[in-house]
Amino acid sequence: MAFESASVPPAAPAASPLSDAAPRSRRWPKWHLGFRFSGLLGLAVLAWWLLAALLGPHLLPRELLGSGSAEVFGPMSASHWLGTDYLGRDMLVRVVDGARYTVGLALLATVLASSCGTLLALLAAASGGAVDALLSRVLDTLTAIPSKMFALIMVAGFGSSAAMLVATAAVIYVPGAFRIARSLAVNINELDYVTVARTRGEGKVYIMLHEILPNILGPMLADLGLRFVYVVLLLAGLSFLGLGIQPPAADWGSLVRENIGALHNAGAAVIAPALAIASLTIAVNLVIDNLPGRAARERGAR
């Protein structure tokens, strides 16, 4: 008697240990700090301009910093990669030398604004009551004044020295940093571990610096990056109007103003500092968008 053979499905081929161990998608090595390619690109551009601001003036040939012996508004060439300006000075040297004013002053003003705003917010959140209300109303008054108008008044009244520009930009952006930090600190101040610290007798300074500050540091660093962009644009705008850094020193905004008349026949003298401003601001935004904490939250949301 014939029996039909039962059809047995073929055994699945044994998986190669190499194929199991191989990742499904290419991953960055561990040194990338959680950044995507765009974040690493922004970090590289930002590091370049920071190094230019710190080391550029010391590495540039001294004879080129004040030299105006070349052709006025000369074209780009092997000897002048970005052409020359209205006095025949090398534009590459001028842009690198101007980085110490654009990047340096903006970074100093941003750190001052963010630090003062964060400390005031910590004090307001930890104190509450009248202290919180007083600080909030005073800084609301500053917020009501348009930033450009306030900067023009300060420069017109006290001059456009580097110290005055830094102080003006810092005062303008303290209220914004205060608002962000206070909204975070007030929520954290109501959490259980802060209540426990207060119950066991910890002082106000301890609660501000050890309980609240570490938990708002990440968002405030991201906010610092955004305020840095705002300060760069503010200072560049003032310089373009002739109210910023004064000759013979020059930042990128004043370089655009000095050479704007030759846009039709020597565009590099105008486009180069404008591209420097754009590259700096875009790089900072790319770094902020790729911060490790933000990237982890995006992956969790997906």
GUTI-71995 format. One line per field, with one value per residue: residue in three letters; x, y, z of N, C-alpha, C in turn. Coordinates in nm, 2 decimals. Example, Ala and Ser with C-alpha at 12.3 -4.5 7.8 and 13.67 -1.06 7.14 Angstrom:
REM GUTI-71995
vomar	(ALA|SER)
n.east	(1.32|1.28)
n.north	(-0.57|-0.22)
n.up	(0.78|0.71)
ca.east	(1.23|1.37)
ca.north	(-0.45|-0.11)
ca.up	(0.78|0.71)
c.east	(1.32|1.29)
c.north	(-0.33|0.00)
c.up	(0.78|0.79)
This chain:
REM GUTI-71995
vomar	(MET|ALA|PHE|GLU|SER|ALA|SER|VAL|PRO|PRO|ALA|ALA|PRO|ALA|ALA|SER|PRO|LEU|SER|ASP|ALA|ALA|PRO|ARG|SER|ARG|ARG|TRP|PRO|LYS|TRP|HIS|LEU|GLY|PHE|ARG|PHE|SER|GLY|LEU|LEU|GLY|LEU|ALA|VAL|LEU|ALA|TRP|TRP|LEU|LEU|ALA|ALA|LEU|LEU|GLY|PRO|HIS|LEU|LEU|PRO|ARG|GLU|LEU|LEU|GLY|SER|GLY|SER|ALA|GLU|VAL|PHE|GLY|PRO|MET|SER|ALA|SER|HIS|TRP|LEU|GLY|THR|ASP|TYR|LEU|GLY|ARG|ASP|MET|LEU|VAL|ARG|VAL|VAL|ASP|GLY|ALA|ARG|TYR|THR|VAL|GLY|LEU|ALA|LEU|LEU|ALA|THR|VAL|LEU|ALA|SER|SER|CYS|GLY|THR|LEU|LEU|ALA|LEU|LEU|ALA|ALA|ALA|SER|GLY|GLY|ALA|VAL|ASP|ALA|LEU|LEU|SER|ARG|VAL|LEU|ASP|THR|LEU|THR|ALA|ILE|PRO|SER|LYS|MET|PHE|ALA|LEU|ILE|MET|VAL|ALA|GLY|PHE|GLY|SER|SER|ALA|ALA|MET|LEU|VAL|ALA|THR|ALA|ALA|VAL|ILE|TYR|VAL|PRO|GLY|ALA|PHE|ARG|ILE|ALA|ARG|SER|LEU|ALA|VAL|ASN|ILE|ASN|GLU|LEU|ASP|TYR|VAL|THR|VAL|ALA|ARG|THR|ARG|GLY|GLU|GLY|LYS|VAL|TYR|ILE|MET|LEU|HIS|GLU|ILE|LEU|PRO|ASN|ILE|LEU|GLY|PRO|MET|LEU|ALA|ASP|LEU|GLY|LEU|ARG|PHE|VAL|TYR|VAL|VAL|LEU|LEU|LEU|ALA|GLY|LEU|SER|PHE|LEU|GLY|LEU|GLY|ILE|GLN|PRO|PRO|ALA|ALA|ASP|TRP|GLY|SER|LEU|VAL|ARG|GLU|ASN|ILE|GLY|ALA|LEU|HIS|ASN|ALA|GLY|ALA|ALA|VAL|ILE|ALA|PRO|ALA|LEU|ALA|ILE|ALA|SER|LEU|THR|ILE|ALA|VAL|ASN|LEU|VAL|ILE|ASP|ASN|LEU|PRO|GLY|ARG|ALA|ALA|ARG|GLU|ARG|GLY|ALA|ARG)
n.east	(0.09|0.06|0.19|0.15|0.42|0.47|0.49|0.77|0.87|1.16|1.46|1.56|1.83|2.14|2.22|2.48|2.74|2.87|2.69|2.48|2.61|2.66|2.56|2.24|2.23|2.46|2.67|2.78|3.12|3.22|3.33|3.18|3.01|2.74|2.65|2.50|2.60|2.56|2.57|2.84|2.97|2.88|3.01|3.27|3.30|3.24|3.44|3.66|3.62|3.63|3.90|4.02|3.95|4.09|4.36|4.42|4.49|4.75|4.89|4.88|5.06|5.24|5.29|5.09|4.86|4.81|4.87|4.83|4.91|4.85|4.64|4.35|4.04|4.10|4.10|4.02|4.30|4.61|4.78|4.61|4.36|4.09|4.06|4.11|4.05|3.89|4.11|4.32|4.39|4.45|4.17|4.12|4.30|4.18|3.92|3.98|4.12|3.90|3.74|3.80|3.67|3.40|3.33|3.46|3.36|3.08|3.06|3.15|2.96|2.73|2.77|2.78|2.52|2.36|2.46|2.40|2.12|2.04|2.13|1.98|1.73|1.74|1.76|1.51|1.33|1.40|1.35|1.10|0.77|0.79|1.04|1.07|0.85|0.94|1.19|1.09|0.92|1.09|1.26|1.08|1.02|1.26|1.23|1.02|1.13|1.24|1.50|1.69|1.65|1.72|1.99|2.08|2.04|2.21|2.46|2.47|2.47|2.68|2.90|3.08|3.26|3.44|3.38|3.14|2.97|2.96|2.85|2.60|2.48|2.47|2.29|2.06|1.98|1.96|1.69|1.55|1.70|1.66|1.38|1.35|1.51|1.39|1.13|1.19|1.32|1.13|0.95|1.11|1.17|0.95|0.96|1.00|1.25|1.37|1.21|1.27|1.54|1.52|1.38|1.56|1.72|1.89|2.04|1.94|2.12|2.25|2.04|1.99|2.23|2.29|2.07|1.88|2.01|2.18|1.99|1.87|2.07|2.13|1.92|1.97|2.22|2.16|2.00|2.18|2.34|2.16|2.12|2.37|2.38|2.19|2.32|2.55|2.43|2.31|2.54|2.67|2.49|2.48|2.75|2.74|2.58|2.75|2.79|2.92|3.21|3.49|3.70|4.06|4.01|3.81|3.50|3.31|3.07|3.13|3.32|3.16|3.01|3.22|3.30|3.08|3.02|3.15|3.03|2.94|3.17|3.37|3.29|3.38|3.49|3.28|3.11|3.26|3.29|3.02|2.94|3.10|2.96|2.72|2.80|2.89|2.66|2.49|2.64|2.63|2.36|2.33|2.49|2.34|2.10|2.18|2.25|2.33|2.13|1.89|1.89|1.86|1.60|1.45|1.49|1.36|1.10|1.03)
n.north	(-0.12|0.21|0.50|0.85|1.07|1.29|1.63|1.81|2.11|2.28|2.30|2.59|2.78|2.78|3.06|3.28|3.35|3.59|3.74|3.77|3.92|4.15|4.49|4.63|4.87|5.13|5.27|5.55|5.58|5.55|5.79|6.01|6.14|6.12|6.29|6.36|6.36|6.62|6.76|6.72|6.84|7.11|7.14|7.13|7.36|7.56|7.52|7.59|7.87|7.96|7.89|8.06|8.31|8.30|8.23|8.33|8.62|8.61|8.44|8.54|8.71|8.99|9.20|9.20|9.27|9.55|9.64|9.80|9.79|9.66|9.62|9.82|9.68|9.44|9.14|8.79|8.59|8.40|8.51|8.67|8.53|8.59|8.83|9.19|9.48|9.80|9.96|9.81|9.60|9.26|9.05|8.79|8.79|9.01|8.91|8.69|8.82|8.98|8.80|8.77|8.99|8.96|8.69|8.67|8.89|8.85|8.59|8.64|8.83|8.67|8.47|8.62|8.72|8.48|8.36|8.55|8.57|8.31|8.27|8.47|8.36|8.12|8.23|8.35|8.14|7.97|8.14|8.26|8.42|8.76|8.82|8.67|8.79|9.06|9.05|8.93|9.13|9.35|9.26|9.21|9.47|9.54|9.37|9.48|9.69|9.75|9.56|9.66|9.93|9.99|9.92|10.11|10.35|10.32|10.30|10.55|10.72|10.64|10.57|10.35|10.15|9.84|9.72|9.85|9.76|9.48|9.49|9.61|9.42|9.21|9.30|9.33|9.06|8.93|8.92|8.73|8.49|8.47|8.42|8.17|8.01|8.04|7.93|7.66|7.62|7.67|7.46|7.25|7.31|7.24|6.96|6.64|6.57|6.81|6.92|6.74|6.80|7.06|7.01|6.87|7.07|7.21|7.50|7.80|7.86|7.62|7.46|7.60|7.56|7.29|7.13|7.24|7.37|7.17|7.03|7.19|7.26|7.14|7.23|7.51|7.54|7.48|7.70|7.90|7.87|7.95|8.22|8.32|8.33|8.53|8.75|8.77|8.85|9.09|9.25|9.25|9.38|9.64|9.72|9.73|9.95|10.14|10.18|10.00|9.82|10.03|10.17|10.15|9.88|9.60|9.42|9.15|9.26|9.53|9.50|9.43|9.67|9.85|9.78|9.77|9.93|9.82|9.60|9.53|9.50|9.39|9.16|8.97|9.09|9.18|8.96|8.76|8.83|8.83|8.57|8.45|8.53|8.40|8.13|8.09|8.13|7.93|7.70|7.70|7.66|7.40|7.25|7.28|7.15|6.89|6.82|6.58|6.51|6.61|6.46|6.20|6.22|6.26|6.01|5.85|5.94|5.85)
n.up	(0.00|-0.10|0.04|0.07|0.08|0.34|0.31|0.40|0.52|0.40|0.59|0.75|0.64|0.82|1.01|0.94|1.17|1.13|0.99|1.18|1.37|1.24|1.21|1.14|1.01|0.91|1.16|1.34|1.48|1.83|1.91|1.82|1.99|1.99|1.79|1.47|1.12|1.02|1.26|1.34|1.13|1.17|1.42|1.35|1.18|1.37|1.55|1.39|1.35|1.62|1.68|1.49|1.60|1.84|1.79|1.54|1.50|1.60|1.44|1.19|0.93|1.03|0.86|0.68|0.81|0.84|0.59|0.28|0.02|-0.21|-0.51|-0.52|-0.43|-0.55|-0.76|-0.68|-0.63|-0.66|-0.48|-0.32|-0.19|-0.13|-0.26|-0.24|-0.03|0.01|0.06|-0.05|0.11|0.21|0.19|0.31|0.53|0.67|0.72|0.89|1.10|1.18|1.31|1.58|1.70|1.62|1.69|1.95|2.11|2.09|2.20|2.47|2.55|2.53|2.72|2.95|2.96|2.97|3.20|3.40|3.37|3.43|3.70|3.83|3.78|3.92|4.18|4.20|4.17|4.39|4.60|4.57|4.62|4.71|4.61|4.37|4.23|4.21|4.07|3.83|3.73|3.69|3.50|3.30|3.23|3.09|2.88|2.74|2.60|2.27|2.13|1.93|1.94|2.21|2.20|2.02|2.16|2.38|2.26|2.14|2.36|2.52|2.36|2.13|2.23|2.28|2.53|2.60|2.39|2.45|2.71|2.65|2.47|2.65|2.85|2.70|2.64|2.88|3.00|2.84|2.88|3.15|3.16|3.03|3.20|3.45|3.40|3.39|3.63|3.83|3.80|3.87|4.13|4.27|4.29|4.45|4.56|4.59|4.79|4.99|5.03|5.13|5.36|5.52|5.60|5.42|5.28|5.09|4.89|4.85|4.75|4.51|4.36|4.38|4.36|4.17|3.96|3.82|3.69|3.50|3.33|3.08|2.89|2.92|2.81|2.54|2.50|2.53|2.30|2.10|2.18|2.14|1.86|1.82|1.94|1.78|1.53|1.62|1.69|1.45|1.29|1.41|1.36|1.08|1.05|1.12|1.39|1.55|1.61|1.57|1.32|1.34|1.38|1.30|1.26|1.12|1.03|0.99|0.79|0.58|0.55|0.48|0.23|0.07|-0.15|-0.37|-0.46|-0.72|-0.88|-0.73|-0.57|-0.39|-0.17|-0.02|-0.01|0.12|0.41|0.47|0.42|0.62|0.85|0.80|0.79|1.05|1.21|1.11|1.17|1.45|1.49|1.38|1.56|1.79|1.72|1.71|1.97|2.22|2.42|2.30|2.06|2.16|2.28|2.04|1.92|2.11|2.08|1.83)
ca.east	(0.00|0.15|0.16|0.21|0.51|0.44|0.59|0.83|0.94|1.31|1.51|1.62|1.98|2.20|2.26|2.62|2.76|2.91|2.57|2.41|2.68|2.66|2.45|2.15|2.26|2.59|2.66|2.90|3.20|3.18|3.39|3.11|2.94|2.59|2.61|2.50|2.70|2.54|2.63|2.99|3.00|2.87|3.11|3.40|3.30|3.24|3.58|3.74|3.60|3.68|4.05|4.05|3.94|4.19|4.49|4.43|4.57|4.89|4.95|4.88|5.18|5.21|5.30|4.96|4.75|4.79|4.93|4.73|4.99|4.80|4.54|4.22|3.93|4.16|4.03|4.08|4.42|4.69|4.84|4.50|4.26|3.96|4.07|4.15|3.94|3.89|4.25|4.41|4.44|4.41|4.05|4.13|4.36|4.08|3.82|4.03|4.14|3.78|3.68|3.82|3.57|3.27|3.32|3.50|3.27|2.95|3.07|3.16|2.83|2.63|2.80|2.74|2.37|2.30|2.49|2.32|1.98|2.02|2.15|1.86|1.62|1.76|1.72|1.37|1.26|1.43|1.30|0.95|0.71|0.82|1.17|1.03|0.77|1.02|1.28|1.02|0.86|1.20|1.31|0.97|1.04|1.36|1.18|0.93|1.21|1.30|1.65|1.77|1.63|1.80|2.13|2.12|2.04|2.33|2.58|2.47|2.49|2.81|3.00|3.08|3.37|3.41|3.32|3.01|2.90|2.94|2.75|2.47|2.42|2.44|2.17|1.94|1.94|1.94|1.55|1.51|1.76|1.59|1.25|1.37|1.56|1.29|1.02|1.25|1.36|1.01|0.89|1.20|1.17|0.83|0.97|1.01|1.39|1.40|1.14|1.35|1.66|1.48|1.33|1.67|1.79|1.98|2.02|1.89|2.23|2.27|1.93|2.00|2.34|2.31|1.94|1.81|2.10|2.22|1.87|1.84|2.20|2.12|1.84|2.03|2.33|2.10|1.95|2.30|2.38|2.07|2.14|2.50|2.34|2.12|2.42|2.63|2.35|2.30|2.66|2.70|2.40|2.53|2.87|2.70|2.53|2.86|2.78|2.98|3.35|3.53|3.83|4.11|3.96|3.69|3.44|3.25|2.97|3.19|3.38|3.06|2.98|3.33|3.32|2.95|3.01|3.22|2.96|2.92|3.29|3.46|3.20|3.44|3.52|3.15|3.05|3.34|3.25|2.88|2.94|3.15|2.85|2.62|2.85|2.90|2.53|2.44|2.71|2.58|2.23|2.35|2.53|2.22|2.00|2.24|2.29|2.30|2.00|1.78|1.89|1.80|1.46|1.39|1.49|1.26|0.97|1.01)
ca.north	(0.00|0.33|0.62|0.97|1.13|1.42|1.74|1.87|2.23|2.27|2.37|2.73|2.78|2.83|3.20|3.30|3.44|3.72|3.82|3.81|4.02|4.27|4.58|4.65|5.00|5.18|5.36|5.63|5.53|5.60|5.92|6.11|6.21|6.13|6.38|6.31|6.42|6.76|6.81|6.72|6.95|7.23|7.15|7.16|7.50|7.64|7.51|7.67|8.02|7.98|7.90|8.18|8.42|8.29|8.22|8.40|8.74|8.58|8.36|8.62|8.79|9.13|9.29|9.20|9.32|9.69|9.67|9.84|9.82|9.59|9.69|9.84|9.59|9.35|9.02|8.68|8.54|8.31|8.59|8.72|8.43|8.65|8.96|9.30|9.57|9.94|10.01|9.72|9.50|9.12|9.02|8.67|8.84|9.09|8.82|8.61|8.91|9.03|8.69|8.79|9.08|8.91|8.57|8.69|8.98|8.78|8.49|8.70|8.89|8.57|8.40|8.71|8.73|8.35|8.34|8.64|8.53|8.18|8.30|8.54|8.27|8.03|8.30|8.38|8.01|7.92|8.23|8.27|8.53|8.90|8.82|8.63|8.89|9.18|9.02|8.91|9.26|9.44|9.21|9.23|9.61|9.54|9.30|9.57|9.78|9.68|9.54|9.74|10.07|10.00|9.92|10.24|10.45|10.29|10.34|10.70|10.78|10.60|10.53|10.21|10.07|9.69|9.69|9.90|9.67|9.36|9.52|9.64|9.30|9.12|9.35|9.30|8.92|8.87|8.88|8.61|8.38|8.46|8.36|8.03|7.94|8.04|7.84|7.53|7.61|7.67|7.33|7.16|7.35|7.17|6.82|6.58|6.57|6.95|6.93|6.67|6.88|7.18|6.96|6.83|7.19|7.27|7.64|7.84|7.85|7.47|7.41|7.66|7.52|7.15|7.06|7.29|7.40|7.06|6.97|7.28|7.29|7.10|7.32|7.64|7.54|7.50|7.84|7.98|7.87|8.04|8.36|8.35|8.36|8.66|8.85|8.79|8.93|9.22|9.33|9.27|9.49|9.77|9.75|9.76|10.09|10.23|10.20|9.89|9.83|10.14|10.16|10.06|9.75|9.57|9.29|9.11|9.36|9.66|9.47|9.44|9.81|9.92|9.74|9.75|10.00|9.75|9.47|9.50|9.46|9.31|9.10|8.88|9.17|9.19|8.83|8.68|8.85|8.79|8.42|8.41|8.54|8.29|8.00|8.08|8.11|7.80|7.60|7.69|7.59|7.26|7.19|7.28|7.05|6.76|6.79|6.44|6.49|6.63|6.34|6.09|6.24|6.23|5.86|5.79|5.97|5.76)
ca.up	(0.00|-0.11|0.13|0.02|0.18|0.39|0.26|0.51|0.47|0.41|0.71|0.72|0.64|0.94|1.00|0.96|1.29|1.09|0.95|1.30|1.44|1.16|1.24|1.03|0.95|0.95|1.27|1.37|1.59|1.96|1.94|1.76|2.10|1.97|1.68|1.33|1.03|1.02|1.39|1.33|1.03|1.24|1.52|1.28|1.14|1.49|1.61|1.30|1.38|1.75|1.67|1.42|1.69|1.95|1.74|1.41|1.50|1.64|1.33|1.06|0.90|1.07|0.75|0.60|0.89|0.81|0.46|0.18|-0.10|-0.33|-0.59|-0.45|-0.48|-0.65|-0.78|-0.62|-0.70|-0.58|-0.37|-0.24|-0.21|-0.13|-0.31|-0.15|0.01|-0.05|0.08|-0.10|0.21|0.19|0.26|0.39|0.65|0.73|0.78|1.00|1.21|1.23|1.39|1.72|1.74|1.60|1.77|2.08|2.18|2.10|2.30|2.60|2.59|2.55|2.85|3.06|2.96|3.01|3.34|3.49|3.37|3.50|3.84|3.88|3.77|4.03|4.30|4.20|4.19|4.52|4.70|4.55|4.68|4.66|4.53|4.24|4.16|4.18|3.96|3.70|3.68|3.65|3.37|3.20|3.18|2.99|2.76|2.67|2.52|2.15|2.15|1.85|1.99|2.33|2.16|1.95|2.27|2.46|2.18|2.12|2.48|2.59|2.27|2.08|2.26|2.29|2.65|2.59|2.31|2.53|2.82|2.59|2.43|2.76|2.92|2.61|2.64|3.01|3.03|2.77|2.95|3.28|3.14|3.01|3.32|3.56|3.38|3.42|3.77|3.91|3.80|3.94|4.27|4.33|4.29|4.59|4.61|4.64|4.92|5.09|5.07|5.21|5.49|5.60|5.65|5.33|5.26|4.96|4.79|4.82|4.66|4.38|4.29|4.38|4.33|4.06|3.84|3.73|3.61|3.39|3.26|2.94|2.82|2.92|2.71|2.41|2.49|2.52|2.16|2.03|2.21|2.07|1.72|1.82|1.97|1.66|1.44|1.67|1.68|1.31|1.24|1.46|1.28|0.95|1.06|1.16|1.54|1.62|1.62|1.49|1.25|1.24|1.40|1.21|1.27|0.99|0.99|0.94|0.67|0.47|0.53|0.42|0.09|0.00|-0.28|-0.48|-0.48|-0.86|-0.95|-0.64|-0.48|-0.28|-0.05|0.05|0.02|0.22|0.55|0.49|0.43|0.75|0.95|0.78|0.83|1.20|1.27|1.07|1.24|1.59|1.49|1.35|1.68|1.88|1.67|1.73|2.10|2.25|2.48|2.20|1.97|2.24|2.29|1.91|1.90|2.19|2.03|1.72)
c.east	(0.09|0.10|0.23|0.30|0.47|0.54|0.64|0.90|1.09|1.35|1.58|1.77|2.03|2.25|2.41|2.64|2.80|2.79|2.48|2.47|2.68|2.54|2.37|2.18|2.40|2.58|2.79|2.98|3.17|3.23|3.30|3.02|2.79|2.55|2.60|2.60|2.69|2.59|2.78|3.04|2.99|2.97|3.24|3.41|3.31|3.38|3.68|3.74|3.65|3.84|4.09|4.05|4.05|4.33|4.52|4.52|4.72|4.96|4.96|5.01|5.15|5.22|5.18|4.85|4.71|4.83|4.81|4.80|4.94|4.69|4.41|4.11|3.99|4.09|4.09|4.19|4.50|4.75|4.73|4.38|4.12|3.96|4.12|4.03|3.96|4.02|4.36|4.47|4.38|4.28|4.05|4.19|4.26|3.97|3.86|4.06|4.01|3.70|3.69|3.72|3.43|3.24|3.35|3.40|3.13|2.95|3.07|3.02|2.72|2.65|2.76|2.58|2.31|2.34|2.41|2.17|1.95|2.03|2.03|1.74|1.62|1.72|1.57|1.29|1.28|1.37|1.15|0.90|0.75|0.94|1.14|0.95|0.85|1.12|1.21|0.97|0.98|1.25|1.21|0.98|1.14|1.31|1.09|1.00|1.27|1.45|1.73|1.76|1.72|1.95|2.17|2.12|2.17|2.45|2.58|2.50|2.63|2.92|3.00|3.21|3.34|3.34|3.18|2.92|2.87|2.84|2.61|2.40|2.39|2.31|2.05|1.89|1.94|1.79|1.51|1.57|1.69|1.45|1.26|1.41|1.46|1.17|1.07|1.27|1.24|0.95|0.98|1.19|1.05|0.85|1.01|1.15|1.43|1.34|1.22|1.47|1.63|1.44|1.45|1.76|1.88|1.94|1.97|2.00|2.26|2.16|1.94|2.11|2.35|2.18|1.88|1.90|2.14|2.11|1.82|1.96|2.19|2.04|1.90|2.15|2.28|2.05|2.07|2.35|2.29|2.09|2.28|2.47|2.28|2.22|2.51|2.56|2.33|2.42|2.70|2.61|2.44|2.66|2.84|2.64|2.63|2.87|2.85|3.13|3.40|3.67|3.94|4.07|3.84|3.64|3.38|3.15|3.03|3.27|3.28|3.03|3.09|3.34|3.19|2.94|3.07|3.15|2.95|3.05|3.40|3.38|3.26|3.46|3.39|3.10|3.12|3.30|3.10|2.87|3.00|3.04|2.75|2.67|2.86|2.76|2.47|2.51|2.66|2.45|2.24|2.40|2.42|2.12|2.05|2.29|2.25|2.17|1.88|1.77|1.83|1.65|1.39|1.38|1.38|1.12|0.93|0.99)
c.north	(0.12|0.44|0.74|1.03|1.27|1.52|1.81|2.00|2.23|2.35|2.50|2.72|2.84|2.97|3.21|3.39|3.58|3.81|3.86|3.92|4.15|4.36|4.60|4.78|5.05|5.28|5.44|5.57|5.60|5.74|6.03|6.18|6.22|6.22|6.31|6.39|6.57|6.83|6.82|6.82|7.09|7.25|7.19|7.31|7.59|7.64|7.59|7.82|8.05|7.99|8.02|8.30|8.42|8.30|8.30|8.52|8.72|8.51|8.43|8.69|8.93|9.23|9.30|9.26|9.47|9.73|9.70|9.87|9.75|9.67|9.70|9.75|9.50|9.22|8.91|8.62|8.45|8.39|8.65|8.63|8.49|8.80|9.06|9.39|9.71|10.01|9.92|9.62|9.36|9.09|8.90|8.71|8.92|9.01|8.74|8.70|8.96|8.92|8.71|8.89|9.02|8.79|8.60|8.78|8.92|8.67|8.54|8.76|8.78|8.49|8.49|8.71|8.60|8.33|8.42|8.60|8.40|8.20|8.37|8.45|8.17|8.10|8.32|8.25|7.96|8.01|8.24|8.40|8.66|8.90|8.78|8.73|9.01|9.16|9.00|9.04|9.35|9.39|9.21|9.37|9.62|9.47|9.39|9.67|9.71|9.68|9.64|9.89|10.09|10.01|10.06|10.35|10.44|10.34|10.49|10.77|10.76|10.56|10.39|10.14|9.92|9.66|9.74|9.81|9.54|9.38|9.54|9.51|9.21|9.17|9.32|9.16|8.85|8.84|8.76|8.49|8.36|8.39|8.21|7.95|7.93|7.94|7.69|7.52|7.60|7.53|7.23|7.19|7.28|7.02|6.77|6.59|6.71|6.97|6.86|6.74|7.00|7.13|6.92|6.95|7.25|7.42|7.67|7.82|7.70|7.42|7.47|7.59|7.36|7.07|7.11|7.31|7.28|7.00|7.07|7.32|7.26|7.20|7.46|7.65|7.55|7.64|7.93|7.99|7.96|8.19|8.41|8.40|8.50|8.77|8.88|8.88|9.07|9.31|9.35|9.38|9.63|9.81|9.79|9.91|10.19|10.26|10.10|9.92|9.94|10.11|10.21|9.91|9.73|9.43|9.26|9.21|9.48|9.63|9.48|9.59|9.88|9.90|9.72|9.82|9.93|9.61|9.43|9.45|9.39|9.25|9.02|8.96|9.19|9.05|8.75|8.71|8.81|8.64|8.38|8.42|8.43|8.16|7.98|8.05|7.98|7.69|7.59|7.63|7.44|7.19|7.18|7.17|6.91|6.74|6.65|6.42|6.51|6.51|6.22|6.10|6.22|6.08|5.80|5.82|5.88|5.61)
c.up	(0.00|-0.02|0.07|0.13|0.21|0.35|0.38|0.46|0.49|0.53|0.66|0.73|0.77|0.92|1.03|1.09|1.25|1.06|1.07|1.37|1.37|1.20|1.12|0.95|0.99|1.06|1.28|1.48|1.72|1.98|1.89|1.86|2.07|1.85|1.55|1.25|1.03|1.15|1.39|1.24|1.10|1.35|1.46|1.24|1.26|1.55|1.52|1.34|1.52|1.75|1.60|1.51|1.80|1.90|1.61|1.41|1.53|1.52|1.20|1.05|0.94|0.96|0.66|0.68|0.85|0.67|0.36|0.05|-0.22|-0.40|-0.51|-0.52|-0.59|-0.65|-0.69|-0.70|-0.61|-0.46|-0.27|-0.27|-0.21|-0.18|-0.21|-0.13|-0.05|-0.03|0.02|0.00|0.18|0.26|0.35|0.53|0.73|0.80|0.90|1.12|1.27|1.32|1.54|1.78|1.73|1.69|1.92|2.16|2.19|2.20|2.44|2.64|2.61|2.68|2.96|3.07|3.01|3.16|3.43|3.49|3.44|3.65|3.90|3.88|3.89|4.16|4.31|4.23|4.33|4.63|4.69|4.61|4.62|4.58|4.39|4.16|4.12|4.06|3.82|3.65|3.62|3.51|3.26|3.14|3.07|2.86|2.68|2.57|2.39|2.16|2.06|1.90|2.12|2.29|2.10|2.06|2.35|2.39|2.16|2.24|2.54|2.49|2.23|2.11|2.28|2.42|2.66|2.50|2.38|2.63|2.76|2.55|2.54|2.83|2.83|2.63|2.77|3.04|2.97|2.84|3.09|3.27|3.12|3.13|3.43|3.53|3.41|3.57|3.86|3.91|3.88|4.09|4.34|4.34|4.43|4.64|4.65|4.78|5.03|5.13|5.16|5.35|5.58|5.63|5.55|5.30|5.11|4.85|4.75|4.72|4.52|4.30|4.28|4.34|4.20|3.94|3.76|3.65|3.50|3.30|3.11|2.85|2.81|2.83|2.57|2.39|2.47|2.37|2.08|2.06|2.15|1.93|1.72|1.85|1.85|1.55|1.49|1.65|1.53|1.25|1.29|1.39|1.14|0.94|1.10|1.31|1.62|1.64|1.52|1.43|1.35|1.26|1.32|1.25|1.13|0.94|0.93|0.81|0.55|0.44|0.45|0.27|0.01|-0.13|-0.39|-0.50|-0.63|-0.93|-0.86|-0.53|-0.37|-0.15|0.04|0.09|0.12|0.36|0.58|0.50|0.56|0.86|0.93|0.82|0.98|1.26|1.23|1.15|1.38|1.59|1.46|1.48|1.78|1.85|1.69|1.87|2.15|2.32|2.39|2.11|2.04|2.25|2.16|1.88|1.98|2.14|1.91|1.76)
